[in-house]
């Protein structure tokens, strides 16, 4: 049997070389592909923490300015009667008096703006407004009559006075308005019967009623 010739041996070597070259090329491609690193994922920007909602600034608190304590006295526009108002700690007491038979005591609150609505018996009422702390301008409705008035701030002894007592078995209730200039207007009722009041000593409040000395004192609410 003849041995393969040199040509066959060369051809076999050539085929082997081609096979090895192809195998290396395939292996190298896989290695490169397998060793290629994936790019790191892009870092997502973390959201900024939400800022807490700011509550609106509180509106400044309005400072309450109380109406000053004082007495006011004056006359009705028709000059038929007198009106006095005593203001103390946001409360008010008023007295309407014609000096003969008609009178009314009224009371109520005074608002921060100086306005007031005071009420008395039998539906009597006073509506007024304190102007700049100097005077009260308003109206009074008493016993079916309607009266406009102005009461100026009173200086002592001006103002409103009252005395109550039992004299000779009768219940006595007296009211006095001391006007600017010293003029007095008042009524004393004896068991609900009104009459003109005697004058008081404005410095001490002393007054004599039916022979008995009483003391009329300044009125406060």
PyMOL commands that set and color helices and strands:
alter all, ss='L'
color gray80, all
select helices_A, chain A and resi 6-35+121-123
alter helices_A, ss='H'
color red, helices_A
select strands_A, chain A and resi 70-76+82-88+91-97+103-109+115-119+125-131+135-142+145-153+159-167+170-178+184-190+193-196+206-209+212-215+217-218
alter strands_A, ss='S'
color yellow, strands_A
deselect
rebuild
show_as cartoon
